[in-house]
Amino acid sequence: MGSWLLSGLTLTATPTSITILPFRKHGSPFIPKKQARRVSYSCSCRSREDVPLSTASAYAVLGLQPDCSTTEIKAAFRSKVKQFHPDVNKDGDSMIRRVIEAYQILSNCTRSEIIERECLDPFDAPECEAFDIFVNELLCVGKACSSSCVQRAPHAFSFVSSTGTARASSQGHGDDYQVQCAVGQCPRNCIHYVTPSQRILLEELLDSILEAPYDISAEADLLYSLITKAKFENNRFQKPKKQPKTSSQHVEWF
């Protein structure tokens, strides 16, 4: 299975075969320790109001000519994802989604196939600490929830009018106590802390499941298994150690 370079997209949205049935709990949610305050940002990029790409515009998004090879398409895809990675470009979420859509058109692959073939590295080797929020809307009961995350942290969650489920409306609340309570007290265990790369891939897969007019049990199983993998690997993530400063300058001791 290939890997893409996500922080290097070794996609490493930005993503194992475990059969996990809906409405089944998988351990307690991970609540990170309080960290330095981070700037929150909107997630309106998840809206599907963009005009669908044509084949010609898909080549343009990846910066390719129509006579390019399959190898060139894959290389351009990985390069673009690296370019618009959230750690590099704060507003790159929407462009990454366009890049994934373009690659989907030119490779004739579904989103789940792209994630399985190209984008699993973020779940094997997280690129940073897990501060972004992902809501698994397949389990969310929306306004009927006895401990609504929207009521507890309205600055970070909102209800989706089309489905009635909750969704993260902004990111960057890793140190927010109300958000931590919403995650920890969710009765469906459907809110998870993930990395930006993991979130983009999980959201892309979730959107394809919600939009599909046919049986999507295989895609749902993939979603649950990736969430489980992300929780396990994110708990093991360790910050890179800072190297001590050294100097080659001669020092005279008196």
N, C-alpha and C positions, 0 to 999 in steps of 0.2 A: 504493500500500500504506500502510495507516494505521500510526501509531506510538503506543505507549502511554507513559505517563510513568513510567519506572522510577526514576530518581533524580530523577526528576521524573516515572516510568515512562514517560521517553521510551523500555514494553517495547518499553526502548530497547534463570524459571524465562527465565515468566524463563526464553528462541531458538545470493535466492541459489539457484542451481540448477546444481550441479556433480555430475556422475556419478562417484562414487568407489567402487570395488569393495572388498568386505571383504578384510582381511588385506593391504592395501597400505599401505606406509609413506609418510608425507607430511612428510619433513624431520625434523630432530632436535627433541626436546622442548625447550620453553622452560623454563629454570631461572632464576627471578628472583634478583637479587642479595640478599645477606643484609640483612634489614630488622630494625627493632625488634621485639622479642618480642611476640607477640599471644596472647591467651587462646584456648585451643582450646575447641570446643563439640561436643556430640554431634549426630549426623545421624539419630537414630532416627525422625525425621519421615518418612523414606522408606518406612516399613513401611506395608503396605496393609491394616491391621487396622481402619481406621475404617469405620463403617457407611456404606454408599453413600447419597448424598443423594437425597431425593425432590424432585419439582418444587416442592412447598410449602417445603421446607427450603432449596432453592436460592434462592428469592426471599428467604428470611429471611437467608441468609448475605450476600447483596448488599444487604440492607436495603431491599427493594423491595416494592411491592404487586403482586398478580397482574395488575392491569389496566394496568401500566406499558408504555411504548413500547419499541421496539427501541433507540432512541437513549438512553433512560434506562438500559437494561440495560448498554449499552456504557460509558456515563459512570460508572455505579456500579462496574463491573468495574475500570476504570482507577483510580478513586479508592481502592478497597479494596487493590489491589496496591501503590499508592503508600503507603497507610497501614501495610501490613505488610512493607514492603521491609526486607531484612536489615540495611541500613545504619541504619535507623530503629528497628527492632524485632528484637532478637537472636533472639527465639523466634518470629519471624513465618513461618518456612518452612512449617510445617504449615498455617497459616491461608491462606497464598498458594495452597497446593495445593487447599484447599477452595474458595477463590474461583475458581480455574481450573476445578475440577470443576463448580461451580455455573454458571459462564458457559458451559461445554460443554453442560450440560443445556438451558439457556434459549435458547442460540443455535443449537442443533442442529449444532454444529461438532465435528470431531474435534480432539484435542490438536494434531496437526500443522497443521491448518488454522488454529487459533487462533494458533499460533506464527508461521505464515507471514503472517497478516493483521494481527496485533496486536503481536507480541512480538519483532520483529527488531532494534529499536534498540539493545539491549545489545551486539549483535554488531557494529553499525556504530559505536557510540560508547560504549565501556565506561565505567561509572559510577565505577570506582575501579581500583586496581591488582589484578592477578590473584593472589590468595592462596588461594582455595578450590581443592579438588581434585575432579576428575571422572574416573571410570574408565569407559571405553567397554567395557562388558561383552560387546559383540558380538565383540570381538577378543580379550578376555582368555581365557587357557587355564587359569586357576585354579591348582590345586595342582600341575599338570604344568609350570608355568612354571619355567624354569631359574634365574631371578633373581626369586624371589617377593617382591612388595612387602609381603605380610603378614609374612613372616619377617624382612624388613629393617626394617620400621617397624610393628610390631603395634599400636602406640598410635594409628595413623592409618588402618590398613586391616584388613579382616576378610573372611573368606570367607562367601558367601551360601549357606545350606544348600540352597535350592531349585534353584540353578543351578550351584553349585560355583565360581563366578567371584569375583574380588576386588571389593571396594567400599570407598569411603572411609567410615569409621565415625565420624570426627570431622573438624572443620575448624579452621583457625587455626594451621596448622603451616608457614606460608610461609617461616619462617627456620630450620626444622628440617633439619639436615644429612642425617639418615637418610631423611627424606621426599624431599629433593632427590635423593639417590642412587637411591631407588626410582623416581622419575620419570625421571631421566636414563638409568638402566640397564635400563628395561623393554624386553625384546626385541620386544614387539609394538607398542611405541609407543602404548599404549592409556591412559596416564595423562596428564592435562593440567591445567595451572593455568588457572583461569577466575575470573571475578568471581562474586559471589553471585547476581546476576540471571541470568547465563549458566548457572550451575550448576543453578538451579531449573528453568529451561526445558529444559536438556539432560536432566536426570533425568526430567522429566515425559514427554518424547518417548521416552527409552529405555525407561521403564516400559511405555508404550503399545505399544512394539515387542515387548518380551519377553512381554507378556500376550496379544498378538494371535494367534488360532488360524489365521490366513490369511497370504498372501504380503504381506510388509511391505517389499519392496525400495525402494519410493518413499520411505517414512519413513526407512529406513536411509540412503538417499542424502542426504536432508535432514539427518540427524544428522551424517554425515561432513562435509558442506559447512559446517554451522554451526560444527563444531569447527575446521575449517580457517580459517574467517572469524575466529573468536575468537582463535586463535593469532596471526594476522596483526595484528589490531587491538590486541590486548593488548601486543604487542611495541612498538607505536607510541605507547602511552599515555604521557602526560606529566602529572606532578603539576601542579595549578594553582599558579602562582607566588604567593608571599606578597606582599601589598601593604605597602610601607613605612609605618610608623606616622607620622602627621602630627598636628600640633597647631595650633589657631588662636590659642592663648594668646600674648599679647605677651611677648616676651623682651627684657630690657634688657641690652645688652652694655657692660661696663665696661672 
